[in-house]
Amino acid sequence: MIPLLIANSLALASLLIMMSSGLALIYGLRDVINFGHGALYMLGAYLGYSIAHVAGFWVALVASPILLALVGAALENLVLRPLQRRSHIEVALVTLGLGIILGQVLIFFYGGEARTVDAPLSLAGSVTAFGLTYPIYRLFLIGVGLSSCALLAIWLNFSTSGLHVRAVSQEPSVARMMGIDADRLSLLVTSLSAALAGVAGVLAGPYLSVDPGMDVTMIVSCLIIVVIGGTGSIPGAIVAALLYGFVQVAGSVFLPDLAALAPYALLMAVLLVAPRGIGRGRVLD
Amino acid sequence: MSALKMQALYAGYGASTVLHGVDLEIGKGESVAIVGRNGAGKSTLLMSVFRETNILSGEIWVGGARIDGLPGYSAAKLGVAIAPQGRRILPNLSIRENLLLGAATRRPGRWNLRTVFDLFPALEQRANSGGMMLSGGQQQMLAIGRALMANPDLLLLDEPSEGLSPLLVDDLVRALDEIRRAGTGILVVEQHLSLVRRATDRFVILSKGEVVGAAPTAEIDDPRHQTLMAL
């Protein structure tokens, strides 16, 4: 029971990690919560659904993030950069509006019913280990989630651009005086965040479903995670996503009637103990 | 060609104008001090090079390029680096990472991690510690080292002796001498004249956002200049 609970928590957390770390990255750099991030995830899922039908799951898993990265670049160049001197709430509302429009456009083209995506044959079925029988696809999902965490940490800690992202997140004016072009970095980060949303969207197809409400469900979860993690903190977001996944899954097993409230209870409990969240600051803290 | 030139520069913060038509020219390899009372606009003058102020009118040139209309990061890329007031060390980065930040311009030249560590050995000993673990003097070395990593033609220093003991100011003067010998010019904003006397060729007096005097450093104790500095 407990190993299954942990595995299911990790599977859910994997999707949430990819989404919330992207959200935290943009917040760290631009000081803006991208309320349209859930719609990017939904776009990634629907694109993945369409591409998988034509060319298969693996092509979708590569193509959808690339297309989403281009959408992220457009978001940066057409929205975040021109509005960077406007107040945070104004920019956040613009991203919310764009997210709603994108969601409605997808519903217009795909209809209101939920769609399912089959896992590829190589990831179908289950494996049994240590007395636990578990779907291979969910193990794959956990692997991708944890790998994305590791790659993100390596990039931020050991690359020049990662160092610059951390610097701009902490002290944008000092970073600027050192010759760092924050706009160029922001293009990279927004594209990367959108690509991660694309990966999460494609992976969600066979795990959950592709449906019109998935953007709202995801952005609400991500906002809770980012606040619990300490706004803008990626390690905080990762820990918060793991906590969220566990609370959500454990809640649905032990208290199914109250499971929907479990994340909010977690949010309140964490904020009562640590009002600024788990993380200590921006990006890597 | 000058390392930095300002012509009729008006700049400030928000609705407030701090600099009123500043003209200033720093030659390559020169060491110049900006002196004046608190609130004279000395730091604003330095910050304007990086567009950290509102530039209302006038021109700023770095090398042969006019930069007052360019993004703030352009000055560093063109060869001006700064050790800002208060050092502004990034607390969550290690000393090594703080230094590497200065190399963002990728300008070639003498200064790299090795040569900066040779100049400030205390930084090498604690290279992997957090920047805020350093004493005030060491933080100043880190701020200067970070600026040198950009291999600038001109190094701007904003109140570098602030909070330092006389012994540490001596170390700072020695380091500035070595930096000048390496061919890097210096523009230093200072209230303490002991550093100005020992580390600069000439000084410019700023009062209420205007240049009101300038002379070789040897004349800094002249009562006429002292009067202007007190304005």
Boltz contact constraints between the chains, C-beta under 6 A:
constraints:
  - contact:
      token1: [A, 163]
      token2: [B, 97]
      max_distance: 6.0
  - contact:
      token1: [A, 167]
      token2: [B, 90]
      max_distance: 6.0
  - contact:
      token1: [A, 167]
      token2: [B, 101]
      max_distance: 6.0
  - contact:
      token1: [A, 170]
      token2: [B, 90]
      max_distance: 6.0
  - contact:
      token1: [A, 170]
      token2: [B, 92]
      max_distance: 6.0
  - contact:
      token1: [A, 171]
      token2: [B, 90]
      max_distance: 6.0
  - contact:
      token1: [A, 173]
      token2: [B, 52]
      max_distance: 6.0
  - contact:
      token1: [A, 174]
      token2: [B, 88]
      max_distance: 6.0
  - contact:
      token1: [A, 176]
      token2: [B, 72]
      max_distance: 6.0
  - contact:
      token1: [A, 176]
      token2: [B, 73]
      max_distance: 6.0
  - contact:
      token1: [A, 177]
      token2: [B, 50]
      max_distance: 6.0
  - contact:
      token1: [A, 177]
      token2: [B, 82]
      max_distance: 6.0
  - contact:
      token1: [A, 178]
      token2: [B, 76]
      max_distance: 6.0
  - contact:
      token1: [A, 178]
      token2: [B, 101]
      max_distance: 6.0
  - contact:
      token1: [A, 178]
      token2: [B, 102]
      max_distance: 6.0
  - contact:
      token1: [A, 178]
      token2: [B, 104]
      max_distance: 6.0
  - contact:
      token1: [A, 179]
      token2: [B, 73]
      max_distance: 6.0
  - contact:
      token1: [A, 179]
      token2: [B, 76]
      max_distance: 6.0
  - contact:
      token1: [A, 179]
      token2: [B, 77]
      max_distance: 6.0
  - contact:
      token1: [A, 179]
      token2: [B, 104]
      max_distance: 6.0
  - contact:
      token1: [A, 179]
      token2: [B, 105]
      max_distance: 6.0
  - contact:
      token1: [A, 180]
      token2: [B, 73]
      max_distance: 6.0
  - contact:
      token1: [A, 180]
      token2: [B, 104]
      max_distance: 6.0
  - contact:
      token1: [A, 181]
      token2: [B, 73]
      max_distance: 6.0
  - contact:
      token1: [A, 285]
      token2: [B, 92]
      max_distance: 6.0
